[in-house]
Amino acid sequence: MVEITCPSCGKRTELVILEYDVPYFGKIMLTSINCNCGFKHNDCIVLGVKDPVRYSIKVGDDLFAKVIRSTSGTIRIPEIGVTIEPGPASQAFITNVEGILDRVRDIVLMAMRWRREEGDEKAVKKCEEILETIDDAINGKKELTLILEDPLGNSMIASRKAEKTILSNKEAKELKMGMTIMDISGMSEEEFENQ
């Protein structure tokens, strides 16, 4: 445990840090802050870096395939124009293909409510079409492709039906990582400390 300043109330609180070795991931670090003021933050950070990867699977092939998304993973469903990119507060999660579609459905429903309140019927119609496409894909009536890309190689779709591709350096560099990465190779300790 380490004492830190709570980002919410400014008082001292504890940061719990645990390290585990997890199959498929390797070493991960779990962090947890639970301040008396009510602020809570938990995170899972993969400590290793592997080859940059892309996994893709047809939604109808395996709704229950495990989707393991690290904090640096990008999810795409091109047929409906969905891209979920990592940001600074990105969190890792484990779900399945249907769970990803449920998350997308929830976001589309929220967007549809906002657009309806604004009177944007064109956007509401587009949301309805996306929801119908998701339902059709779950029921095997339409084909959707779920793509998971990770420049650090720490995400995966665990299914024999998923296709795995190693990304080129150019493709990997075009992806967002969702975190600050510091490259200190070639720097002396003095140069690093003076940055």
Secondary structure, DSSP 8 states (H G I E B T S, - for coil): -EEEE-TTT-SEEEEEEEEEEETTTEEEEEEEEE-TTS-EEEEEEE------EEEEEEGGG-TT-EEEE-TT-EEEEGGGTEEE---TT---EEEEHHHHHHHHHHHHHHHHHHHHHHT-HHHHHHHHHHHHHHHHHHTTSS--EEEEEETTS--EEE-TTSEEEE--HHHHHTS--SS-----TT--HHHHHT-
